[in-house]
Amino acid sequence: EPSDLSGFTSLCFTIYMEEGSGGVVRLEDSSGNESEDILFSDIVKEFNDESPVEIDLHRLKGSNIDMENIKLIKFIGYKGAAFYISEVCLQ
């Protein structure tokens, strides 16, 4: 079932990512509309170590995505990505 994320201000998680790996975070609503890509390289503070991340959801609310009907939070790797995600939460 879709979830209403309109009342939240940030998506937080911990990521471990090896240097040289690539990936994005993306939200998708129940109609299949997707948010802009948020590049791991723009949000990861330290490579080869766990790094806490906080993404401001306000920058996604202006897009055509329906924040009241979010179906997926996608973590997509590329370039031989080696990463793991833990402690995912909304604030």
C-alpha positions as CSV (number, residue, x, y, z in Angstrom):
1,E,0.0,0.0,0.0
2,P,1.2,3.5,-0.7
3,S,2.3,5.7,2.2
4,D,1.8,9.4,2.9
5,L,5.2,11.0,3.2
6,S,4.0,14.6,2.9
7,G,4.3,15.2,6.7
8,F,8.0,14.2,6.8
9,T,10.9,16.5,6.2
10,S,13.8,14.1,5.7
11,L,14.8,10.5,4.7
12,C,17.6,9.2,6.8
13,F,19.8,6.1,6.5
14,T,23.2,4.8,7.0
15,I,25.2,3.7,3.9
16,Y,28.5,1.8,3.4
17,M,29.8,2.4,0.0
18,E,33.1,1.5,-1.6
19,E,34.9,4.3,-3.4
20,G,34.3,4.3,-7.1
21,S,30.8,2.8,-6.8
22,G,27.8,4.7,-8.0
23,G,24.1,4.8,-7.3
24,V,21.0,6.8,-6.7
25,V,18.1,7.2,-4.4
26,R,14.7,7.8,-6.0
27,L,11.1,7.8,-4.8
28,E,8.2,6.4,-6.8
29,D,4.5,7.2,-6.3
30,S,1.6,4.8,-6.8
31,S,1.1,6.2,-10.4
32,G,4.6,5.3,-11.4
33,N,5.9,8.9,-11.3
34,E,9.5,9.1,-10.0
35,S,11.4,11.8,-8.2
36,E,14.7,13.3,-9.4
37,D,17.7,11.1,-8.8
38,I,19.8,11.9,-5.7
39,L,23.3,10.7,-6.5
40,F,25.1,8.7,-3.8
41,S,28.2,10.7,-4.7
42,D,26.4,13.9,-3.7
43,I,25.3,12.6,-0.3
44,V,28.0,10.1,0.9
45,K,30.5,11.8,3.2
46,E,33.0,9.0,3.6
47,F,33.7,6.0,1.4
48,N,34.8,2.6,2.7
49,D,33.1,3.4,6.0
50,E,29.6,3.8,7.3
51,S,28.2,7.2,6.6
52,P,24.9,8.7,8.0
53,V,22.8,10.4,5.3
54,E,19.9,12.8,5.6
55,I,18.0,13.8,2.5
56,D,15.7,16.8,2.6
57,L,12.4,15.7,1.2
58,H,11.3,19.3,0.5
59,R,13.4,19.4,-2.6
60,L,11.2,16.5,-4.0
61,K,7.8,18.0,-3.1
62,G,7.9,20.4,-6.0
63,S,8.2,17.7,-8.6
64,N,5.3,15.9,-10.2
65,I,5.6,13.1,-7.6
66,D,2.6,12.6,-5.2
67,M,4.1,12.6,-1.8
68,E,0.8,11.4,-0.3
69,N,1.0,8.2,-2.3
70,I,4.6,6.9,-2.2
71,K,5.0,3.3,-3.2
72,L,8.8,2.8,-3.2
73,I,12.0,4.2,-2.0
74,K,14.6,2.9,-4.5
75,F,18.3,2.5,-3.9
76,I,19.8,1.7,-7.3
77,G,23.4,0.8,-7.8
78,Y,25.5,1.0,-11.0
79,K,29.2,1.0,-12.0
80,G,29.8,-2.3,-10.2
81,A,28.2,-0.8,-7.1
82,A,29.3,-2.2,-3.7
83,F,27.2,-0.7,-0.9
84,Y,24.7,-1.6,1.8
85,I,21.9,0.5,3.4
86,S,20.8,0.2,7.0
87,E,18.8,2.2,9.6
88,V,16.3,3.7,7.1
89,C,13.8,6.1,8.7
90,L,11.7,9.1,8.0
91,Q,11.7,12.3,10.2
